[in-house]
């Protein structure tokens, strides 16, 4: 996680440094700041602009923000920038003595609850968790999906799922993928019913009267295109191919192509729109990929390899299977690879 921390007193800045060092040792990217009278005596980055301005930037480029000071300071600082639980960073507040670690915002999806607990264990504080599913020991669909990198098809439905579990009991659980482990408190295996959770790659499915689809990232798109092909053309064919395979765009994990396309605007803009990290491989790397591919002499004369999209998708995958061979349209080629996936309930 990319984490920014800020303290408002000498004691607060000292605690900021301690937490920053601890979280950094766990692989997080931390920046420690201070905004107080004696900040020059503290080993933190001095904040010279207003707290409002600092928080605005932190909201844009951080996964989590940790305030060491009064809860009221944190509330007033973040209030103008709060959008949705999907978009907001995790916000955690601690008192300057390090007695309490409080997740203030994005407890589940943003990971504030988990972060607050990690900090509490690290410094000997008490984590103050207030989310109903946690304090009642019930299944939290937000946390479940976030921990497994699944897309939540509807936040409104996710809210209904949590409310139903808290007020009425179990909701149904169905998975198109293999499942390992025991169902959590609040879930019961079912193929239909009034309300439930469905783990699937197709967000058009709905086995329950009210269905929340959770979509794992298992699909890798292999891409090829003519020079200066618009992103819209790439997107159109990708969506078409996914739909023909009954796959959601939200099931896509990454996109891959040959390194000759590393600066291709259409591919880069398509990936940016859908939050995908494109991978590019040399012709030598693609030539080493084994399989029965749809070879093109013309493509080979230009790129040095007879098939880009199928080979690139397989190269980018971990033990993936080619489920859609090359489809070509309007100067774009698309292939799909599916990676094996197991739903681990005990993660």
N, C-alpha and C positions, 0 to 999 in steps of 0.2 A: 504493500500500500504506500501511496505517497501521502505523508502526514505532516501537517503544520501544527506547531504547538506555540502557545503564547501565554506568558505570565504577566501579572500586573503589580508585583511587589518583589522585593529581593528574595523572600522565601519562595514565592511563586516561581520566579525564574530559576531558582536552584532546583526546584522540583521538576520544572520543564526540562532542564538538562538531564536529570536523572532518568526521567521517562524516555526522553529522546534517545539516550544511550542504550537503554534497555530494549526499546522497540527496534532500533537500528541493528542491534545484535541478532534480532530475529528475522533480518532480511528486509525490513521496511526502509523506505527513503524518507528521512525525517529532517525537518528544518525547525530550529528552536529560536523563538522570538521573545522579545520582552518590551513592554511599554510601561515604564515606571520612572520615578524620579532618579533612582540610582542605577539605571540600566547599564551605564558605562562600567559599573563595577561587577557586572554579571557577565558570564560567558555565553551570551546570547546575541542574536542579531537585533540591534535597536530598531524599533518601529517609530519612524519619524512622521509618517502620515497619520490621518485619523484612523481610528479603529474601524469605522465604516468602510473606508477605502481598502484597508488591509483585508478585511473579511470578504469584501467583494471579489478581490483577486483570489483569495484562498478558496472560495466557493467554486471558482472556475477551474482551478488547476490542482485540486487536492481530492484525495479519496476520503480523507478524514481530517477534522480540525479538533484540536484539544485545547480547551480553555482552562487555565489554572487560576481560579478566582471565583467571584460570586456568580451564581447561576443567573442572576438578573443581568449582569454584564453580557453574558453569552447570549441570553434571549434577545436583548436589545440589538446586539451586534448582528445576529443571523436573521432576525425577523424580516428585513426588507428583501432577502434573497431566497427565502424558502419557496420552492416550486412544487415538486412532487416527491413522494417517497422513493420513486424509481431514480430520479435525477439528483436528489440532494446528497451531499457527502455525509458521512457519519459525524455526529457532533457529540463529544464527550466533555463533561465538566468535572473538575476536581477542586476541592478546597485547597488552600495553599499549604495546609498541614498534611495533606495526603491521607485524610481519614476516609473520604468517600469518593467513589468513582461512579459518575452518573451519566448514563447514555441519554442524551437530550433529544436527539433527532436521528431518524433512519436506523432504528434499533435492529431491525431484521435484515432488510435488503441492503442497507448501507454497511451493516456489520458493527454498529455502535455497541450493541449489547455484548457481543464477543470481545470487542476491543476494550470495553470497560472492565470486563472480567479479567482479561489478560493483564491490564494495567494494575488492577486491584491485587492480583496474585503477585505481581512483580514488586510492588512497593508495600504490601501489607495493608492495603485499604479494604474497605467494604464496598462491593459493587451494589449499587441501588438500582435494581431492575423493576420496572413498573408495567411492562407489557403483560396483558392478561394471560396469554397462552403460556408464557414462561412461568409466571408465579403460580399458575394452577397446574403446571406439569403437563400441559396439553401440546398436541402437535401444532407447530407453526409452519404454515405453508410458505410464507415469505422466506424464513430461514432455510427450510428444506430446499427450495429452489435455488437460492443464492449460493448455498454451500456446494451445490452440484452444477452450477453454471447453467441452469435451465431458464428458459424464457417463460414468463408468466403471461398467459394469453389475455387475462383481464384482471386488473387490480380491484375492480368493483366486485367481481366474483370471488376473488381471493379473500376480500373482506367478509363476504357472505359465508364462505367456508369456515373462517375463524369464528364468526359469530355463532354458526350452527354447532360447531364442536363445543364451544363454551356453554351454550344455552340448552342444546337438545341432545347432544351425544355424538355418535360416530357418523362420519361421511364415507361414501364409497371410495374405493381405490382400485384402479385398473391400469395395467401397464402393457404396452405393446413390446416392451423390452424384458429380458430376463431380470428377475428380482432376487436379490440376496439379502437375507436377514429377516427379522420379525417386524411386522407392522407396528408403527408407533401408536401411542395412546390417542385415540380419536379417529383412527382409520380402520376400515373393515373391507376385506376383499369382496368385490362385487362387479358384475357385468352390466348392471343397470340400477335404476333407483331414482330418488328425487334429486339428490345432490351428491357430487363426488369429484374426485381428481382423476384425470386421465393423463398418463405419461405417454407421449406420442410424438411422432415427427410430422403429423398432419393436423393443423389447427382447425380444419374443417370438420373433424370428427367430434361426436358428442354422445357417448353412451348413456349419460345421465340426463334427466330433465334439465338440470342446471349443471353444466360441466365446466370445470376449470382445467384447461389443457396446460400441462407443463412440458416444454419442448427442449430436449437435450441437444447440444451442438454436436452432431455426428457426421455432417455432410461437408465434403470438400469439393469446391467447384474448380474444374480445370478450364482455363480460358485461353482463347486465341483470337486475334482480330487483325484486320487490316490497319495500317497506319492511319491515325486520326479518326478512328471510328468513334462516334458519339457515345457517351455513357448510356444514353437512353436506348440505343440499339442493343447494347450489352445487357442492360437490365431487362429489356423486353424478352430477349431469348432466354435468359436465366430463369425468369419467372415462369415462362412458358414450359421450359423443360422440367422445372421443379413441380409445377402443377400436374404435368402429365405423369409424373412419378408419385403423385399424392404426397408431396413434401412441402413443408412451410419454408419460407425464406428465413424464418427464425431458427430453423434447424441447421443452417449453414455455419460451419466453424471457421472456414478460411477459404481463400481463393488462391490459385497458383497458375503460373505461366512461365514462359522462357525469359531469361534475363534480357533479351533484346527488347522486351516490352516493359522494362523496369520504369521507364519514364513515359509510358503511354497514358495520356490524360484520361481517356475513356475508362480504362481499367482502374486507374487510381481514384477517379471520381466516383465510380460505381462502388468500389470498396469503402471509400470514405462515407458514402451515404448510408451504408449498412453496417458500419463499424467493424469491417473486416480488415485483418492484417494480411496484405498480399505477400505471397512468397514467390521468389523468382529463382529459376535454376538454369545453369549453363547447358548447352547442347550435350556436353560430355556427361553431365549428370543425368539428363533425360535419356540418353542412349543406353545407360546402364539399367534402366527400368525394364524388367522382364514382363512379357505379356503378349497377347494377340491384339495388335492395334490397327486402327483404320489409317493406313499409311497414304500419304499424298506426295507424289514426286515434286509437285509445284512447291508445296510447303517446305520440303527438304531442300530444294534449290535456294530457298530464301533463308531458312533458319538453320539448316544443317541437320535437321531431324525431321523424319516424315510425319510425325504426329506430336503436337504440342499439348493439347488439352488433356487427353487421356493420360499421357505419361506424367505430366505435371501434377495432376490430381493424385495419382498413385504415389508419386515421389513425396508429396507433402503429407501423406497419411501415415498413420501407425497401424499396420496390418489391415488396411482398408481393402474393400472389394469394389471393383468397377461395376456400378449398377446401371449406368447409362453411358453407352459409347457416344462418340462424337456426333453432335447435331450441329449443322451449319445453316446460317441464315443471315442475309444482309452483311456479309463480311465478318461475321462472328462465329466462333465455334465454342461449344460448351460440352463438357463431360462431367459426370458425377461419380464420386467415390463415397461409399458409406463405411464409417469405422464401426467396429463392434462396440457395444455399449451394455453395461450392466448397471441396474439401479441398486446401489448399495444403501440399504435402509439404516445401517448401523454406522454410517460415516460420522 
